[in-house]
Every structure is written in C-alpha cells, then in structure tokens.
C-alpha cells in the first residue's frame, strides 16, 4: 500500500503539466510584498500584485501546489459549503452580507477567466456544478439553496429525478440544483500554470524555501529562510490548512481536516459516455458527502472519509467500492488506481476568514471545502489590501484572530463526527 500522504500517490501529481523553475531563495532580498504559501491563495495574490506592478516575492516550503491546492477533488464551486446567502446576511448584516454573497457568486468565473487569459492547460471544464439530493428529506435543502442564489441573480437551475439520472448517470438521486458557473479542473496543473503566469508577470517564486521566522524592524517586515531572508513593507500569509507556528495562533483558528480522494482506473468509453455525460462535477447532500467527477483520461474521481488514519487507504478502497456499487452499479468491476489525502481548513461557521494581523500584514484562509473558487477570490482581496484598499471596503470584512480552545482535541474529534454524519445520512 502506498502512503496516502506522499505527494507522489496523488493522481494529479502523476498527470499534471510540468512545473516551472522556481529555485530556492539564496541570500537577502527586498520586495514590496512577500507572500508566504504557494497554493491557490498565494499564487493568485502574487499574480494579482505582479500584474499591478508590485515587486513581489513568494516563499513556498515545498513546490507550488504541494498542499491542498494540488491534492483536492478539483471542483470549482461558487457557493458556501453549509451556509446559505440569507444566513450570511443575518450574520453580517445586509450590506456586508450581500457584498460577501456577490464575492462568492463571482468566484468561479474569476477562476475560469484567469485560466483563459493565461492559457493554462489544466483540463478546465466550466459545465456547471451539481448538488443532487440523495433523499426526499434533502429536496427542501437544495430548493432553498437554489432559490436564495436565484434571488441574487446567480445562474442556477433546479432539476428533477429524471434529469438527475440523466446528468449524473446514477439511479440514486431524486433531483437537485445546478450552479452553471461551476466546473472542475486538474488542480495541480492549475497551480503550476498560475505559477508560470506569476513568473511571467514579474513575481519571484522561491520553492523549497520555508519562512522560518518573522519580525518587524521599523516599517518593514523581515522573514528568515534557511538560505537567506526577505524584507518587505507588506506580508501576506497564505498557508491556509498548512499553517504552522510562523504567526502565533493562526493555525489554531481553523480545524485542519484530512480529506481523502480516490480515483478509479480509466473506465471504458461506453461507461464514460453515460456517467456524467455533460462532464459535470457534483457533490451531493450527504453530510459525509459523495463527490464525483471525471479526469481527462476517464478516471472517476471521488472523495472518501475513513474514520481512522491507521489503515486509511484500505478503508478508503473498501468504502469507494461499496459506494460505486450503489451510485454506479453499471461499473461491474471497478478498480481503484489512486488513493491520496490532503488537509482542508474548516472554520466553525464554515465561512472564509480574512485577518489584518498587524500593520502591513494580512492572512486569508478557512474555505471549508470550497478552496479553489474562494482562494482565487481571496487572492484578489489580499492583493487589494496590500496595495492600499481600506479594510472597510473589502468584500470579506476582517475578523479578529481567535484561536480555538482545545484545538488539538477538536481536530481529533472531527473524525468521530464522520460516524454521526453517516448515521444522519442513513436516517435521511
């Protein structure tokens, strides 16, 4: 059995476009802005800044896309994982809430616009994202989501059971809703393409260069690295689910959840033609959700949720073979080719967070399962803030840094919640 934590166990690592040259930092450097983290948030921020003429250095401990950005399911979803637009308005107020709703609604279009503008070869498909209901009791949930986004002008549509069967190729769904601006990508190829675009715009990307310390000297920030240092007026922390102790307390504001992904061997042309024939991706209404999409080679890619980390790969394989027997019984002899994992940054309220940590330093994180679309939107916001936009004019208002009490215990107990979600799903 392969180690699911090993980057090479990842389907996307095996099929991605080549990575650009991003040598480690050696010596001391200066910049207008230093970005820490080479995932979608950091790369989007660096690209935005470089295109505006800022001198930006990006520090990445491994390589661009090494973390969650190169390990996720690849679905681009322009809505919240749990909250509805009305919930956000109730929490933030009319003006702030609707500003954030518009920010989220536009996030997928931002992703695909970037892909088109920079001609990024990442198997991009903007055919829409589906959320089918797996039980009668969940139809009201999807209707509420549809209606609230439709009221705000989002390109959404409802579909019935017959349409669900046609679009998903599965007999188990009873209807659902679609967000037409959603889609899916090869996420590691997208990260590498973003890095290439940022380099072309003038950004300096230093892979294999962890930030090991941060200090304030006068009006500038100094970040230490193993081979040197960077001095800048502004700092953006874009480490999300891979945040560490660089900024005290930041990592303890989120719950780092292990997410597992599984890919079958390529299916035959006849099966591919009748399963997700419109090349949609979907995540259903289960608490322990089922999510499916195809890669360019006809592999069916889905999620898994082993309760225990010990023996997780074998558990994930069994779970997915059982799932395929229910969702896609027409796949008579499914074979699993890849199993891998990565971290997701969850927040208690399932909303993203923007932090103004001090003068000239900010952070964005906590996308709670909507990491591609929201990370691009966050990258633009972080660039806006670093180039002078006042915090009160941003779509996502700054929130105070509040480390979670008993953080380590919460992370462990989150795995137990999977059993609870499965019980609820079965009861539904």
Buried (B, 14 or more C-beta within 10 A) or exposed (E): EEEBBEBEBBBBBEBBBEBBEBEBBEEEBEBBBBBBBBBBBBBBBBBBBBBBEBBBBBBBBBBBBBBBBBBBBBBBBBBBBEBBBBBBBEEBEEEBBBBBBBBBBBBBBBBBEBBEEBEBBBBBBBBBBBBBBBBEEBBEBBBBBBBBBBEBEBBBBBBEBEBBBEBBBBEBBBBBBBBBBBBBBBBBBBBBBBBBBBBEBBBBBBBBBBBBEBEEEEEBBBBBBEBBBBBBBBBBBBBBBBBEEBBEBBBBBBBBBBBBBBBBBBBEEEBBEEBBEEBBBBBBBBBBBBBBBBBEBBBBBBBBBBBEEEEBBEBBBBBBBEBBEEBBEBBEEBEBEBBBBBBBBBBEBBBBBBBBBEEBBBBBBBBBBBBBBBBBBBBBBBBBBBBEEEBEEBBBBBBEBEEBEEBEEBBEEBBEBBEEBBEEBEEB
